[in-house]
Amino acid sequence: MLSKFFSEVKNELDKISWIDKRENIKSTAGVVIVTIVLGIILLVIDLIFSKLTEFFLGGS
């Protein structure tokens, strides 16, 4: 029973078309770059709103 299950799992995994190492590295690099760029954009927006809030509320 258990061996049949693992045999079926192996058959299903063989049907998957896995990406190669090069594609995986490119995809990962793309995600890292987009994450860094969006992080910088959010940082700038946060700083702008912080300064505006300080200015309008008279903070120090």
Buried (B, 14 or more C-beta within 10 A) or exposed (E): EEEEEEEEEEEEEEEEEEEEEEEEEEEEEEEEEEEEEEEEEEEEEEEEEEEEEEEEEEEE
